[in-house]
Amino acid sequence: MERKLHLNLRVAVNISPIHISTTGFVDMVRDVIAETGINPHLLEIEITEMSMLDTQRT
């Protein structure tokens, strides 16, 4: 028996610059939002400054 809880919990996901530059990243995020039913306003996509610096060095 599947039971859905309607909680307003913020979900934070750490993403690397490699993920963002991957073809289809935005579509994947949209699909996950649709599949899980999460309120998109409660989804935080975090990119650390250090990972951005690492990408710029290479």
PyMOL commands that set and color helices and strands:
alter all, ss='L'
color gray80, all
select helices_A, chain A and resi 17-21+25-36+40-42+49-57
alter helices_A, ss='H'
color red, helices_A
select strands_A, chain A and resi 11-14+43-46
alter strands_A, ss='S'
color yellow, strands_A
deselect
rebuild
show_as cartoon
